[in-house]
Amino acid sequence: MDTLDNTLTTSQISILNTIIARVQSKILSIGYHLVFIKSKIKKRLKIISRIFFFNF
């Protein structure tokens, strides 16, 4: 019975490790996309401000 409990615990730990790894990769992916979007917005704001201040 102890062996069965240890096996279940090991498999549960393995599943938890897999879930944690997937969550970490999703968080990194979301962070990358946020930084990418921020840089695109920043570039567009620079262009718009240059156009606005150049015309006036």
N, C-alpha and C positions, 0 to 999 in steps of 0.2 A: 504494500500500500504506500509506503514511503517513496518507492521508486516512481509510482504513478503520480504522486503529488509533485515530486521533483520534475518529472517530465512535463506536467502541465504548467508548472511555474516557468520552466525554461522556454516552453513554446509561447507562453503569455509574454515573457520578457522579449522574446524574439519579435512577436507581433507589435509590442509597444515600441521597440527600437525602430521597426519599419515605419510605424505611424509617425514617430518623432522625426525620422529622417525626411519623410514626405512633407511634413508640416514645415520643417526648416527650409526645404527647397522651395516651397510655396512662398514662404515669407521673404526669402532672398529674391525670388522672381518678382514679387510685388514691389519690393524695395527698389529693384533695378528699374522697373517700369515707372515708378514714381519719380526717380531721379531723371530718367529719360524725358518724361513729360515736363518736369520742371525746367530742364535745360531748353526744351523746345519753346516753352512759354517765355522764358527769359530772352531767348534770341528774338522771338517775335516782338516782344515789348521793346527791345533795343531798336529794332528796325522801325517800329511805329513811332517811337520817340524821336528818332533821327529825322524821319519824314516830317513829323509834326513841327519840330523846332527848326528844321531847314526851311519850311514854307512860311514861317512867321518870323 
